[in-house]
Amino acid sequence: MPDVVDLRPSFLCFDDLTPYLADDGWLDGPKLFGNANPVELDVGCGRGMFLFNASTTQPKRNFLGVELDFTEGRRGAKRLFKRRQPNARMIGGDANYLLDHLVRPDSVAAVHVYFPDPWWKRKHRRRRLFTDLFADRVARVLQVGGLLHMWTDVADYFEIVKALLDHHTLFSPLPQPEERPAAHHLDYQTSFERTRRQAGLPIDRGLWQRISNPITP
Ligand SMILES: C[S@@+](CC[C@H](N)C(=O)[O-])C[C@H]1O[C@@H](n2cnc3c(N)ncnc32)[C@H](O)[C@@H]1O
């Protein structure tokens, strides 16, 4: 039996977004969240642990997740829906499309990318989400001063992303956040962070700040 519960507005497909678009076609924060508070994006939000925790502990900020896998996304969005969580929304679809066509340039306070799929096999590496094009997409939507968080337990993936962002003209590296002891089962940044830490795996936590356009001579 298919899951037919209507989870709107906690879970939205691209086709559902028309009422939340501004006249110029970009997503409109106040229409989506009912306020003009800062918006943070969680790319590949999975079951939404970060969205749920962050939107609960930071009610004055809005959190928008995007997840390609509708089954995973809807599973997480059910919790947001049950709570009528006003400052968290999840969109089902491809983050690249969202970033290119729906998120207004220079509009987002932070982008979170936690444990992107590693695509271990060499022949599959080109499917990785975080490429130089993706870095440019994130740079375009982030406000100056906005933050990009990228965490992973895949050391070679982290090194590639680090090299890309450390040398990107629109990002400046910040000190890596330290690991925080978990007080309980839900006290992790994401469910992948929980499984990786419980397996004893080391995690790289990268943080970069969007800087203003470099001055060109
Ligand atoms: C390894 S999981 C991590 C989930 C979550 N961030 C966490 O840390 O628990 C990576 C997630 O990214 C999603 N994903 C991969 N490519 C994506 C894309 N282009 N747009 C949106 N989500 C994507 C996958 O479906 C998957 O749920």
The ligand as a Tripos MOL2 file, in Angstrom:
@<TRIPOS>MOLECULE
LIG
   27    29     1     0     0
SMALL
NO_CHARGES

@<TRIPOS>ATOM
      1 C1         24.8700    9.4650    2.8580 C.3       1 LIG1
      2 S1         23.3500   10.2780    2.9120 S.3       1 LIG1
      3 C2         23.5300   11.4520    4.2240 C.3       1 LIG1
      4 C3         22.1960   11.9320    4.7380 C.3       1 LIG1
      5 C4         22.2940   13.0030    5.8440 C.3       1 LIG1
      6 N1         22.9180   14.2060    5.3650 N.3       1 LIG1
      7 C5         23.0320   12.4760    7.0330 C.2       1 LIG1
      8 O1         24.1590   12.9330    7.2700 O.co2     1 LIG1
      9 O2         22.4670   11.6460    7.7320 O.co2     1 LIG1
     10 C6         23.4520   11.3370    1.4860 C.3       1 LIG1
     11 C7         22.0780   11.8110    1.0610 C.3       1 LIG1
     12 O3         22.2170   12.7410    0.0080 O.3       1 LIG1
     13 C8         21.1350   12.5350   -0.8800 C.3       1 LIG1
     14 N2         21.4900   13.1140   -2.1960 N.ar      1 LIG1
     15 C9         22.4380   12.6910   -3.0470 C.ar      1 LIG1
     16 N3         22.4840   13.4720   -4.1520 N.ar      1 LIG1
     17 C10        21.5450   14.4310   -3.9620 C.ar      1 LIG1
     18 C11        21.0870   15.5160   -4.7460 C.ar      1 LIG1
     19 N4         21.6210   15.7790   -5.9560 N.pl3     1 LIG1
     20 N5         20.0900   16.2720   -4.2620 N.ar      1 LIG1
     21 C12        19.5190   16.0020   -3.0680 C.ar      1 LIG1
     22 N6         19.9160   14.9850   -2.2720 N.ar      1 LIG1
     23 C13        20.9060   14.2050   -2.7100 C.ar      1 LIG1
     24 C14        20.9870   11.0290   -0.9170 C.3       1 LIG1
     25 O4         19.7100   10.6280   -1.3950 O.3       1 LIG1
     26 C15        21.2010   10.6860    0.5470 C.3       1 LIG1
     27 O5         19.9950   10.6800    1.2800 O.3       1 LIG1
@<TRIPOS>BOND
     1     1     2 1
     2     2     3 1
     3     2    10 1
     4     3     4 1
     5     4     5 1
     6     5     6 1
     7     5     7 1
     8     7     8 2
     9     7     9 1
    10    10    11 1
    11    11    12 1
    12    11    26 1
    13    12    13 1
    14    13    14 1
    15    13    24 1
    16    14    15 ar
    17    14    23 ar
    18    15    16 ar
    19    16    17 ar
    20    17    18 ar
    21    17    23 ar
    22    18    19 1
    23    18    20 ar
    24    20    21 ar
    25    21    22 ar
    26    22    23 ar
    27    24    25 1
    28    24    26 1
    29    26    27 1
@<TRIPOS>SUBSTRUCTURE
     1 LIG1         1 GROUP 0 **** ****
